[in-house]
Amino acid sequence: TLFLRLVVVVVVVVVVWLMKKMKLDGGVEEEDEGGCC
């Protein structure tokens, strides 16, 4: 259903955001100027 697809999209966005947040908090700066995706 459309609702299920929406949930999947939200989960993916949250996971990516958390990964970026953890990367920033960890201070691991690996030339991320390219901007993935």
C-alpha positions in Angstrom: 0.0 0.0 0.0 1.0 3.6 -0.3 1.2 4.0 3.5 3.7 1.2 3.7 5.9 2.8 1.0 5.7 6.1 2.9 6.9 4.3 6.1 9.8 2.8 4.2 10.9 6.2 2.9 10.7 7.8 6.3 12.7 5.0 7.9 15.4 5.3 5.2 15.6 9.1 5.7 15.9 8.7 9.4 18.6 6.1 9.2 20.6 8.2 6.7 20.2 11.2 9.0 21.3 9.3 12.1 24.4 8.0 10.2 25.3 11.6 9.2 24.7 12.8 12.7 26.9 10.0 14.2 29.6 10.7 11.7 29.6 14.4 12.7 29.5 13.7 16.4 32.4 11.2 16.0 34.4 13.9 14.3 35.4 11.5 11.5 36.0 13.9 8.6 36.7 11.9 5.5 36.6 14.3 2.6 32.8 14.2 2.4 32.7 17.2 0.1 31.3 15.1 -2.7 28.0 14.6 -1.0 26.8 11.0 -1.5 23.7 10.5 -3.5 
